[in-house]
Amino acid sequence: MGTKYDKHAPFYVQPAVAGSFVFDADRKKYIPRKLLYDQEFNRDAIRRAEPRITLCVAKFLQKLDRYTQTGGPANLSDGFLCLTVDVVTRFMYQESYGALDADDFNSEFLILEHDFVSMMQWPLYLPRTFALLFTSIERLPVWVHKRWLRGVIAQKCLWNMCENRIKYIHSCLAKQQECTRTVFDTTLNPDPEKQHSVTPIKHVVADAVSFVMAGSDTSAFTLKVAVFNLLYKKLDFLDHVKRELRGVVHDQDKTVPWDVLERLPYLRATVKESLRLSHGAPGRLPRVVPKDTVLCGTLIKAGTVISSSNYVHNMNPSVFPDPERFLPERWLENGPQLEKYMVSFSRGSRVCLGMNLAYCELYLTLAHLLRWYDLQLYETTEADMEWKDSFIPMMKGSLRVTVKKIPSYAASEKSLPTEKA
């Protein structure tokens, strides 16, 4: 983490997002591309975009109100993914894909996303084989794709959706038309005086596809981990979170800002522990040793491929005792010391570009969801929450809950003391 070890190129061959800087193995190429986006994803930029994120959270909660009236179970696995898709696309383009508009969170976009993610593991873990096959697979008839290779159809649909938006933004910038600012403006309109490099349009489209995928599934997974574990195992801790929230979240028609919520110790501990058990990308992430070096007392020759794993770091029992258990209280007792060992967003120059966006939507969503709704698990067990590695985690089942609205008079309880973030 934070070293000059390049990624092992064959592992990161992703034909579906070829050209995206996210999968670029060479640091010398990766860093200039990433710098063009950094100013759009830093903490100040997310604070400016917070009203857009808040709109999506409010819409998600309004959709939940329907379930308080009918009494039927809500599929939060789908609901959280609809929310995170709309958050990341509204943030990127200032216009969402409208996943939250679907009845019962049954958005067609979710089917595309599921099929696409299901395909991702094959090029990552069988890179050479898949790279050779991909061109041939693309040339197969559409009926073959629909029957046996749905991931290819999903990839094409996602690419077309992102390509249409990127080309529209590029056209506006080229014609110097007045248009709403997006995170792609600097990349699509580079400044030669600042030595910005020119990026091919198809590579920017690949960036957009990567942002949508990375920025939606991972955050949705973290929200599922948080809610399931609080309801299934940590009702006592949930009581502390709710009491804490009653002290600061008073009005159902107003949202409390991110910078206030992240100061709440119990809520912050919930977010941190949920991220620890979400891992980001849990599998091996191979790097190439740039020069002879000694690791753990062993000489490793230059050019050797070594791997690190977020899962291994986050589940290290010497740092996180009883690592399989959801224990948010560990962050109350030893948070600053634990922080440097959690790598769900990676570290150093390869740190996740969307980290601040993820934190913002996690705090806003969990705070207002847990403050205004009483949730109960509905036919959901630990078996449903088991996951497989598709480069990002994919749960085998769904998180379903019944929903009751909490009346606002409960806000009269006094605030608990808060800590600085």
KAGITA-V572168 format. One record per pair of residues at least 4 apart in sequence whose ideal C-beta (glycine too) atoms are under 7 Angstrom apart, sorted by the first residue. I is the first residue (numbers start at 1). J is the second residue. Records with the same first field share a line. If there is no record, write none. Layout:
# KAGITA-V572168
I = J ; J
This chain:
# KAGITA-V572168
1 = 343 ; 346 ; 347 ; 348
2 = 347 ; 348 ; 349
3 = 348
4 = 27 ; 290
5 = 287 ; 288 ; 289 ; 290
6 = 25 ; 26 ; 27 ; 287 ; 288
7 = 12 ; 25 ; 287
8 = 25 ; 286 ; 287 ; 288 ; 305
9 = 25
10 = 127 ; 128
11 = 124 ; 127 ; 286
12 = 23 ; 25
13 = 123 ; 127 ; 131
14 = 18 ; 23 ; 123
15 = 123 ; 131 ; 134
16 = 155
17 = 23 ; 206 ; 209 ; 210
18 = 206
19 = 200 ; 202 ; 203 ; 206
20 = 203 ; 206 ; 207 ; 210
21 = 30 ; 33 ; 34 ; 207
22 = 207 ; 210 ; 214
24 = 29 ; 30 ; 33
26 = 30
27 = 31 ; 349
29 = 33
30 = 34
31 = 35 ; 349
32 = 197
33 = 199
34 = 38 ; 353
36 = 186 ; 187 ; 196
37 = 41 ; 183 ; 187 ; 353
38 = 42
39 = 45
40 = 45 ; 183
41 = 45 ; 353 ; 354 ; 356 ; 357
42 = 356
43 = 47 ; 356
44 = 48
45 = 49
46 = 50 ; 356 ; 357 ; 360
49 = 53 ; 91
50 = 54 ; 257 ; 258 ; 360
51 = 55
52 = 90 ; 91 ; 94
53 = 57 ; 87 ; 91 ; 360 ; 361 ; 364
54 = 58 ; 255 ; 364
55 = 59
56 = 60 ; 83 ; 86 ; 87 ; 90 ; 96 ; 100
57 = 61 ; 255 ; 364 ; 365 ; 368
58 = 62 ; 255
59 = 63 ; 100
60 = 64 ; 79 ; 83 ; 100
61 = 368 ; 369 ; 372
63 = 79 ; 100 ; 105
64 = 68 ; 74 ; 373 ; 403
65 = 69 ; 405
66 = 70
67 = 72 ; 74 ; 403
68 = 403 ; 404 ; 405
71 = 402
73 = 378 ; 400 ; 401 ; 402
74 = 79 ; 400 ; 401 ; 403
75 = 79 ; 105 ; 398 ; 400
76 = 80 ; 224 ; 227 ; 399 ; 400 ; 401
77 = 81 ; 224 ; 395 ; 398 ; 399
78 = 82 ; 105 ; 106 ; 110
79 = 83 ; 105
80 = 84 ; 220 ; 223 ; 224
81 = 85 ; 110 ; 113 ; 216 ; 220
82 = 86 ; 99 ; 100 ; 102 ; 105 ; 107 ; 110
83 = 87 ; 100 ; 365
84 = 88 ; 215 ; 216 ; 219 ; 220 ; 361
85 = 89 ; 97 ; 99 ; 109 ; 216
86 = 90 ; 96 ; 97 ; 98 ; 99 ; 100
87 = 91 ; 361
88 = 92 ; 211 ; 212 ; 215 ; 216
89 = 93 ; 96 ; 97 ; 212
90 = 94 ; 95 ; 96
91 = 357
92 = 182 ; 183 ; 208 ; 211
93 = 165 ; 182
94 = 180 ; 182
97 = 109
99 = 107 ; 109 ; 110
102 = 106 ; 107
108 = 112
109 = 113
110 = 114
111 = 115
112 = 116 ; 154 ; 157 ; 158
113 = 117 ; 216 ; 217
114 = 118
115 = 119 ; 150 ; 151 ; 153 ; 154
116 = 120 ; 151 ; 154 ; 155 ; 158 ; 213
117 = 213 ; 217 ; 390 ; 392 ; 394
118 = 151 ; 390
119 = 151 ; 155
120 = 124 ; 390 ; 391
121 = 125 ; 389 ; 390 ; 391
122 = 126 ; 130
123 = 127 ; 130 ; 131
124 = 391
126 = 130
127 = 131
128 = 132
129 = 133
130 = 134
133 = 137
134 = 138
135 = 139
137 = 149 ; 152
138 = 152
140 = 144 ; 145
142 = 146
143 = 147
144 = 148 ; 149
145 = 149 ; 150 ; 152 ; 153
146 = 150 ; 153
150 = 154
151 = 155
152 = 156
153 = 157
154 = 158
155 = 159
156 = 160
157 = 161
158 = 162 ; 209 ; 212
159 = 163 ; 205 ; 209
160 = 164
162 = 166 ; 205 ; 208 ; 209 ; 212
163 = 167 ; 205
164 = 168
165 = 169 ; 208
166 = 170 ; 184 ; 201 ; 204 ; 205 ; 208
167 = 171 ; 201
168 = 172
169 = 173 ; 182 ; 184 ; 188
170 = 174 ; 188 ; 201
171 = 175
172 = 177 ; 179
173 = 185 ; 188 ; 189
181 = 185
184 = 188 ; 204
185 = 189
186 = 190
187 = 199 ; 204
188 = 204
190 = 196 ; 197 ; 198
191 = 196
192 = 196
199 = 203 ; 204
201 = 205
202 = 206
203 = 207
204 = 208
205 = 209
206 = 210
207 = 211
208 = 212
209 = 213
210 = 214
211 = 215
212 = 216
213 = 217
214 = 218 ; 354
215 = 219 ; 354 ; 357
216 = 220
217 = 221 ; 392
218 = 222 ; 278 ; 280 ; 392
219 = 223 ; 358 ; 361 ; 362
220 = 224
221 = 225 ; 278 ; 393 ; 395
222 = 226 ; 274 ; 275 ; 278 ; 362
223 = 227 ; 362 ; 365
224 = 228 ; 395 ; 399
225 = 229 ; 274 ; 277 ; 278
226 = 230 ; 270 ; 274 ; 366
227 = 231 ; 375 ; 399
228 = 232 ; 380 ; 385 ; 399
229 = 233 ; 234 ; 326
230 = 234 ; 237 ; 238 ; 270
231 = 375 ; 376 ; 377
232 = 377
233 = 326
234 = 238 ; 326 ; 328
235 = 239
237 = 241 ; 266 ; 328 ; 329
238 = 242
239 = 243
240 = 244 ; 266
241 = 245 ; 266 ; 267 ; 270 ; 370
242 = 246 ; 370
243 = 413 ; 416
244 = 264 ; 266 ; 267 ; 416
245 = 249 ; 267 ; 367 ; 370 ; 371
246 = 410 ; 411 ; 413
247 = 413 ; 414 ; 415 ; 416
248 = 256 ; 260 ; 264 ; 415
249 = 256 ; 367 ; 368 ; 371
250 = 411
252 = 372 ; 408
255 = 364 ; 368
256 = 260 ; 261 ; 367
258 = 262 ; 360 ; 363 ; 364
261 = 267 ; 363 ; 364 ; 367
262 = 268 ; 363 ; 421
263 = 418 ; 419 ; 420 ; 421
264 = 268 ; 418
265 = 269 ; 332 ; 418 ; 419
266 = 270
267 = 271 ; 363 ; 366 ; 367
268 = 272 ; 331 ; 421
269 = 273 ; 328 ; 329 ; 331 ; 332
270 = 274 ; 328 ; 366
271 = 275 ; 362 ; 363 ; 366
272 = 276 ; 331 ; 335
273 = 277 ; 326 ; 327 ; 328 ; 331
274 = 278
275 = 342 ; 344
276 = 314 ; 320 ; 342 ; 344
277 = 326
278 = 344 ; 393
279 = 310 ; 311 ; 314 ; 344 ; 393
280 = 310 ; 344 ; 345 ; 346 ; 352
281 = 285 ; 310 ; 391 ; 392
282 = 309 ; 310 ; 311 ; 389 ; 393
283 = 309 ; 389 ; 391
284 = 307 ; 309
285 = 307 ; 308 ; 309
286 = 305 ; 306 ; 307
287 = 306 ; 308
288 = 303 ; 305
289 = 293 ; 300 ; 301 ; 302 ; 303 ; 304 ; 306
290 = 302
291 = 302
292 = 299 ; 301 ; 302
293 = 300
294 = 298 ; 299
295 = 300
300 = 304 ; 306
309 = 313
310 = 314 ; 343 ; 344
311 = 315
312 = 316
313 = 341 ; 343
314 = 342 ; 343 ; 344
315 = 320 ; 323
316 = 320 ; 323 ; 341
317 = 321 ; 323
319 = 338 ; 341
320 = 330
322 = 327
329 = 333
330 = 334 ; 338
331 = 335 ; 338
334 = 338
335 = 339
338 = 342
343 = 347
345 = 351 ; 352 ; 355
346 = 350 ; 351 ; 352
347 = 351
351 = 355
354 = 358
355 = 359
356 = 360
357 = 361
358 = 362
359 = 363
360 = 364
361 = 365
362 = 366
363 = 367
364 = 368
365 = 369
366 = 370
367 = 371
368 = 372
369 = 373
372 = 405 ; 406
373 = 403 ; 404 ; 405 ; 406
374 = 404 ; 406
375 = 401 ; 403
376 = 401 ; 402
377 = 401
378 = 400 ; 401 ; 402
379 = 400
380 = 384 ; 399 ; 400
383 = 397
384 = 395 ; 396 ; 397 ; 398 ; 399
385 = 395 ; 397
386 = 396
387 = 393 ; 394 ; 395 ; 396
388 = 394 ; 396
389 = 393
390 = 394
406 = 410
